[in-house]
Amino acid sequence: MQRRTFLLAVSAAAFSGSLWQQAAHASAGLSPYGPLGPPDANGMALPAGFTSRIVARSGQTVGGTRWHPAPDGGACFPDATGWIYVSNSEIPLAGGASAIKFRADGSVERAYRILSGTNLNCAGGATPWNTWLSCEEIFRGRVYETDPYGVRSAQPRNAMGRFKHEAAACDPDHGVIYLTEDESDGCFYRFVPNTWGDLSSGRLDVLCAGPAWKRVPDPGPAVLERQTRHQVSDALHFNGGEGCHYAGGVCYFTAKGDRKVWFYDAGRNVLGTVYEGGGSLDGVDNITGSRAGDLYVAEDGGNMEINVITPDRVVAPIMRLDGQSRSEITGPAFSPDGSRLYFSSQRGTSGEAAGTGGITYEVTGPFRR
């Protein structure tokens, strides 16, 4: 397959928040990790020096807890000498989220539920105060603030809007949280809490032409005709908003309908695209980033890859799963030290819609950090 793409021509430091330049075409180069090798025992193709392992399977016990079906969005949190990986469950009525606690050597200490009884929990986002925002991808869906450490009970954050939520990304530099919406005419939002660190109250804005931010009059509409994405006439619309990641003054978000990776430079109030489809990266979905400034984008379908987008405009696969074409890659997140990447295949080799064949993986290797 020819691996080429259309990217925004940016300086080598662009992903860390420096000035964006005018758009131009660029060709994908060689991966910083080299080519993918043959599939390993887990059916995963990786560059030389990387290894994979399966840490959980849907319906099977891990760390004393039955792992949930349809694992989706995820994040990692520090925990003394170890760390925690949190994962949503995108199933109806009983979605919620679970967590796996790892020891310093990477072994599993225990697993536990942190959210139950919610509906189609898709993606979400980590907060700077170490909570997990789990988002419902349903009509009038909520954002739930959960405790990855399993101590405090989860709380709905209705002020963040009632719509078909997908992902969230916290911007501590400007005191806001960006939100995506998985609709064919979805919007890109920001929630401005009255007090940073307290999400119980605040203002919901929508990105409009200009770009400009305008307040959503009714963040919790009860009727279809008053949905948040239709309340402000000049709101911008994105075809199937998915993953969302903030780093260095820039929020990156994906839109699966047109295969674009967008950026919003908050400091300069500039909206543009990082990736415009037409290359190796297909079905853009969940997104995360590394300390080196690289973006990692997971595919919903396609050939089941995670692709890296580097600051020097290279787009290349760093992982491919064989024999799982009816699944999707979800929940990519790095361990706090950047040495391990966690993610799931939502439906695994079975491809069942209920996600009972879900598999959660760990990849270890010389990631740039």
MOMO-V210643 format. One record per residue. N is the residue number from 0. RES is the residue in one letter. PHI is phi in whole degrees, -180 to 180 (* if undefined). Layout:
BEGIN
N|RES|PHI + N|RES|PHI
END
This chain:
BEGIN
0|M|* + 1|Q|-73 + 2|R|-105 + 3|R|-137 + 4|T|-158 + 5|F|-111 + 6|L|-125 + 7|L|-73 + 8|A|-77 + 9|V|-127 + 10|S|-71 + 11|A|-62 + 12|A|-101 + 13|A|-61 + 14|F|-71 + 15|S|-96 + 16|G|104 + 17|S|-76 + 18|L|-64 + 19|W|-86 + 20|Q|-100 + 21|Q|-70 + 22|A|-69 + 23|A|-159 + 24|H|-83 + 25|A|-144 + 26|S|-98 + 27|A|-68 + 28|G|-107 + 29|L|-75 + 30|S|-62 + 31|P|-64 + 32|Y|-105 + 33|G|85 + 34|P|-72 + 35|L|-75 + 36|G|-89 + 37|P|-69 + 38|P|-58 + 39|D|-87 + 40|A|-65 + 41|N|-95 + 42|G|75 + 43|M|-113 + 44|A|-92 + 45|L|-136 + 46|P|-70 + 47|A|-59 + 48|G|94 + 49|F|-108 + 50|T|-133 + 51|S|-123 + 52|R|-149 + 53|I|-94 + 54|V|-104 + 55|A|-161 + 56|R|-129 + 57|S|-57 + 58|G|85 + 59|Q|-108 + 60|T|-83 + 61|V|-133 + 62|G|55 + 63|G|85 + 64|T|-129 + 65|R|-73 + 66|W|-73 + 67|H|-74 + 68|P|-77 + 69|A|48 + 70|P|-62 + 71|D|-128 + 72|G|-55 + 73|G|-152 + 74|A|-159 + 75|C|-111 + 76|F|-136 + 77|P|-69 + 78|D|-152 + 79|A|54 + 80|T|-89 + 81|G|-114 + 82|W|-159 + 83|I|-128 + 84|Y|-110 + 85|V|-104 + 86|S|-140 + 87|N|-80 + 88|S|-124 + 89|E|-93 + 90|I|-125 + 91|P|-68 + 92|L|68 + 93|A|-129 + 94|G|-63 + 95|G|74 + 96|A|-154 + 97|S|-131 + 98|A|-136 + 99|I|-118 + 100|K|-99 + 101|F|-107 + 102|R|-79 + 103|A|-61 + 104|D|-87 + 105|G|91 + 106|S|-75 + 107|V|-81 + 108|E|-87 + 109|R|-167 + 110|A|-136 + 111|Y|-166 + 112|R|-85 + 113|I|-121 + 114|L|-157 + 115|S|-139 + 116|G|76 + 117|T|-105 + 118|N|-130 + 119|L|50 + 120|N|-76 + 121|C|-94 + 122|A|-103 + 123|G|163 + 124|G|-177 + 125|A|-88 + 126|T|-104 + 127|P|-65 + 128|W|-96 + 129|N|63 + 130|T|-120 + 131|W|-113 + 132|L|-93 + 133|S|-100 + 134|C|-109 + 135|E|-87 + 136|E|-98 + 137|I|-141 + 138|F|-58 + 139|R|61 + 140|G|-66 + 141|R|-110 + 142|V|-104 + 143|Y|-111 + 144|E|-90 + 145|T|-119 + 146|D|-106 + 147|P|-60 + 148|Y|-89 + 149|G|74 + 150|V|-98 + 151|R|-96 + 152|S|-75 + 153|A|-70 + 154|Q|-129 + 155|P|-70 + 156|R|-115 + 157|N|-66 + 158|A|-65 + 159|M|-81 + 160|G|103 + 161|R|-115 + 162|F|-155 + 163|K|-78 + 164|H|-68 + 165|E|-123 + 166|A|-129 + 167|A|-139 + 168|A|-142 + 169|C|-86 + 170|D|-116 + 171|P|-70 + 172|D|-69 + 173|H|-118 + 174|G|67 + 175|V|-136 + 176|I|-126 + 177|Y|-88 + 178|L|-136 + 179|T|-106 + 180|E|-132 + 181|D|-90 + 182|E|-135 + 183|S|-64 + 184|D|-123 + 185|G|-68 + 186|C|-116 + 187|F|-116 + 188|Y|-118 + 189|R|-135 + 190|F|-105 + 191|V|-111 + 192|P|-68 + 193|N|-62 + 194|T|-132 + 195|W|-62 + 196|G|101 + 197|D|-123 + 198|L|-98 + 199|S|-77 + 200|S|-151 + 201|G|160 + 202|R|-118 + 203|L|-103 + 204|D|-113 + 205|V|-123 + 206|L|-76 + 207|C|-121 + 208|A|-57 + 209|G|142 + 210|P|-77 + 211|A|-147 + 212|W|-103 + 213|K|-131 + 214|R|-70 + 215|V|-81 + 216|P|-60 + 217|D|-131 + 218|P|-68 + 219|G|-123 + 220|P|-66 + 221|A|-97 + 222|V|-123 + 223|L|-59 + 224|E|-68 + 225|R|-113 + 226|Q|-58 + 227|T|-56 + 228|R|-73 + 229|H|-111 + 230|Q|-86 + 231|V|-116 + 232|S|-63 + 233|D|-102 + 234|A|-64 + 235|L|-81 + 236|H|-122 + 237|F|-126 + 238|N|-81 + 239|G|78 + 240|G|-61 + 241|E|-128 + 242|G|-68 + 243|C|-151 + 244|H|-147 + 245|Y|-115 + 246|A|-160 + 247|G|57 + 248|G|89 + 249|V|-126 + 250|C|-105 + 251|Y|-104 + 252|F|-146 + 253|T|-108 + 254|A|-133 + 255|K|-71 + 256|G|-63 + 257|D|-118 + 258|R|60 + 259|K|-106 + 260|V|-108 + 261|W|-97 + 262|F|-134 + 263|Y|-125 + 264|D|-85 + 265|A|-68 + 266|G|-66 + 267|R|-99 + 268|N|54 + 269|V|-123 + 270|L|-114 + 271|G|-164 + 272|T|-119 + 273|V|-94 + 274|Y|-140 + 275|E|-120 + 276|G|75 + 277|G|86 + 278|G|-124 + 279|S|-74 + 280|L|-83 + 281|D|-126 + 282|G|57 + 283|V|-55 + 284|D|-142 + 285|N|-60 + 286|I|-141 + 287|T|-143 + 288|G|-142 + 289|S|-115 + 290|R|-64 + 291|A|-76 + 292|G|93 + 293|D|-78 + 294|L|-101 + 295|Y|-123 + 296|V|-116 + 297|A|-91 + 298|E|-97 + 299|D|-94 + 300|G|87 + 301|G|58 + 302|N|-104 + 303|M|58 + 304|E|-118 + 305|I|-108 + 306|N|-108 + 307|V|-98 + 308|I|-117 + 309|T|-92 + 310|P|-61 + 311|D|-96 + 312|R|75 + 313|V|-91 + 314|V|-120 + 315|A|-158 + 316|P|-75 + 317|I|-116 + 318|M|-161 + 319|R|-140 + 320|L|-104 + 321|D|-94 + 322|G|72 + 323|Q|-134 + 324|S|-67 + 325|R|-96 + 326|S|-113 + 327|E|-150 + 328|I|-89 + 329|T|-136 + 330|G|64 + 331|P|-64 + 332|A|-159 + 333|F|-91 + 334|S|-62 + 335|P|-55 + 336|D|-89 + 337|G|79 + 338|S|-92 + 339|R|-131 + 340|L|-115 + 341|Y|-107 + 342|F|-168 + 343|S|-129 + 344|S|-103 + 345|Q|-60 + 346|R|-117 + 347|G|58 + 348|T|-76 + 349|S|-75 + 350|G|72 + 351|E|-69 + 352|A|-60 + 353|A|-74 + 354|G|72 + 355|T|-71 + 356|G|-100 + 357|G|-58 + 358|I|-133 + 359|T|-109 + 360|Y|-117 + 361|E|-130 + 362|V|-118 + 363|T|-116 + 364|G|173 + 365|P|-81 + 366|F|-64 + 367|R|-70 + 368|R|-154
END
